[in-house]
Amino acid sequence: MARFAVKTLEFDKVKALLASKTATSLGKAQALAIRTESEFSIVKRLQEETAEALRLLDEGKRFPFGGAHNIVAAVKHAQLGAVLEAETLMEIGSTAAAIRQIKTFLQEESELAPTLAAYAEALQPLPRLEKQLENAISEKGEIKDSASTKLGGLRTGIQIAKNRVREQLEKVLHDPNNQKYFQDALVTMRGDRYVIPIKQEYKLNFPGVVHDQSGSGATLFIEPMAVVNLNNDIKKYMAEEKEEIERILRQLSGSVGADGDLLTAGVETLTNLDVICARAYLAQVQKAVRPMLHLGGKVEIVQGRHPLLDQSQVVPLDIELGGDFNTLLITGPNTGGKTVALKAVGLFALMAQAGLFLPARSAKMPVFRAIYADIGDEQSIEQSLSTFSGHMTNLVEILNEVRSGDLVLVDEICAGTDPNEGAALAMAMLEHLHEQGVLTMITTHYSELKTFAYGHTGMENASVEFDPVSLRPTYRLLMGVPGSSNAFNISRRLGLSEEIVENAGKLLDQEHVHMEDVLHELEGERRQYESQNKEIQMLRLESERIKQELHKQKQELDRRKNEMLRKAREQADEIYRSSRRESEAILKELRSMKADFDAKKLEAAAEAARKQLNKQFSEDAPLPEGTPLSKETAKVGQTVFLPSLRQNGTIVAVNGGDVTVQVGILKTNVPAKNCLLVKGKTKVSEDLRPKKRKGYAHDMLVTRTASTRQELDVRGMTIEEAIPTVDKGIDDALLAGLPELRIIHGKGTGALRAGLTAYLSAHRAVKRLELASLHEGGAGATVIYL
């Protein structure tokens, strides 16, 4: 990559943004020194690492870099045999803990981040070293008493000796005979020894060792003879303590040196992960997207935002380069955004190849072998170079080094010299770059280059938009449309005399005037087409919205339909099961009462009931269909369907307009017109299919079985639950012709009996009621007479 591309494109500022997102000092240094890659596989891996880190951040996960320090130099010193300070050893311990935590984190998140999980293999936890450092050094960087048994004993001895010194000094201070000697009745320190301030004139009256005196000489700091030996013991213990601390630090430093290679490798991996995480943080802040890496050498940026400008204010750019054309000429007024567009493409290429995401709605980028840029004023007084010379020096270097698959960005190509010669040089250079297959973007004010691009396949014009009403640039990039410099309009806006502007217009050659007129007409047509395209786009979006709403409504209707069908099937199944249970209960009751009735008749009735129920609930039973009968067409022996009972039956008697129909074991009189003639064994339509109703089987059998059910048990029910049950029992008893019915309600609190008594006393079907006899339940049952 050319030496001036990174500096010219201000990629160092992007590096600074990245460095601000790192968590460690080593990560910051690496971010500032980040390099772009030119191999497709490496760039793809870098992008995948950033994507996985961003995925973890979006899930609310945070990389545990806390406690990591730059310990590389300290570890090298330890490997050379140096004794490290306690604070340095504390930083090494916390870094070892961070390495362990990061390894665990990556292993736990291997599903979301498989590429990052591979870094865990290079992170080697050092639990033994970590434990040694944790036990020996506190969080404040001090050696703990527990670092060794000897150190703990020495510090205990020092404390005991200090306490004894204080006790002796307290005695001296509180002795009434000594009060006149003291300048101040207090204990202080001089050279790690406890002393008392004594007045100068009493020096000979107070035995002890003089260690210091005040500035005026009026006070002497004397160590009393009573504590000299104790202070000597403290000094001895402290010397031994220092030796023991030195031994501990030497031992710990040796352990660090032994594991130095693993620590260094761990810190290096930790640093790489810190930079990866910083790339993800920057992508979050810039609302950046992962670029699609393209093997064919095509640049396609949609709504791209220059990464160094205010993201809330910058005007997004849509840029294409490659594919049908590999040379793009951008024209338009000064300060219109041409250079910004040029730098944005260059920065996007550098960022993508450094593993960074791009601030755009979408981006497709190739992996360039090299990126060259010549942007800005390159004049140099020291080198005796004019603007044109400096510019041309860069272009010569670029042309000598450039190869197919490279990206070349040139601002104001061949400017600063004679326009005709400059335009000719520019056309020759563009022709050369185009033939080599180099992707080239240039900005220019030369009108000849606009025409040149029109006449060459593989070259395309673009321009920055200029608002003719406000006479200001809009900073939008328009592909396929050459632009005008709008020098006259800009001069008017800046206050240039109208007379001068008009004279300048007269001096333009006709060919240039014609070209400017064509450009203005093209711009007007473009604006018209753009307006129409916006309307079409709005209509398309509206139609898409309506389509989606209709689709949602259809889905909702389908869901409701399926839900209704499901509930209907569940209800039908429940009715079927309830009817089965009720029929089985009836049959069981019939069997239990065989002794009171003729066994053969009972068995016959039970068998008939069972067949009738099986016929009712069989999915394959034939169902009738036909036309209503009349008194003329009704005949004995005909099979008919009774809609009121939803059952087939046989006519056994015809009485004028009425007929008697035998339905199973039940006979009923109905009008002939209410009977439907059955034509063979065909099934009825769905609207005539018998519906399964809870209790229906019981209703069909009650005429023969009610006589066996002379009692009704409502124990455990509330009065509201018992009344419907009692009503049904009375109806069954009436149909069966029973004269009485015993209701078992239990004794309990008497509330159920009282409620039923009040209700039955007013019942129209009950003649009278009384408590049952003692052998039938006494107060726990009530007998009603129908």
Secondary structure, 3 states (H helix, E strand, C coil): CCCCHHHHCCHHHHHHHHHCCCCCHHHHHHHHCCCCCCCHHHHHHHHHHHHHHHHHHHCCCCCCCCCCCCCHHHHHHHHCCCCCCHHHHHHHHHHHHHHHHHHHHHHHCCCCCHHHHHHHHHCCCCHHHHHHHHHHECCCCCECHHHCHHHHHHHHHHHHHHHHHHHHHHHHHHCHHHHHHECCCCCEEECCEEEEEEEHHHHHHCCEEEEEECCCCCEEEEEEHHHHHHHHHHHHHHHHHHHHHHHHHHHHHHHHHHCHHHHHHHHHHHHHHHHHHHHHHHHHHHCCECCEEECCCCEEEEEECCCCCCCCCCCCEEEEEECCECEEEEECCCCCCHHHHHHHHHHHHHHHCCCCCECCCEEEEECCCCEEEECCCCCECCCCECHHHHHHHHHHHHHHHCCCCCEEEECCCCCCCCHHHHHHHHHHHHHHHHHCCCEEEEECCCHHHHHHHHCCCCEEEEEEEEECCCCEEEEEEEECCCCCCCHHHHHHHCCCCHHHHHHHHHHCCHHHHHHHHHHHHHHHHHHHHHHHHHHHHHHHHHHHHHHHHHHHHHHHHHHHHHHHHHHHHHHHHHHHHHHHHHHHHHHHHHHHCHHHCCHHHHHHHHHHHHHHHHHHHCCCCCCCCCCECCCCCCCCCCEEEECCCCEEEEEEEEECCEEEEEECCEEEEEEHHHCEECCCCCCCCHHHCCCCCCCHHHHHHHHHHHHHCCEEECCCCCHHHHHHHHHHHHHHHHHHCCCEEEEECCCCCCHHHHHHHHHHHCCCCCCEEEECCHHHCHHHEEEEEC
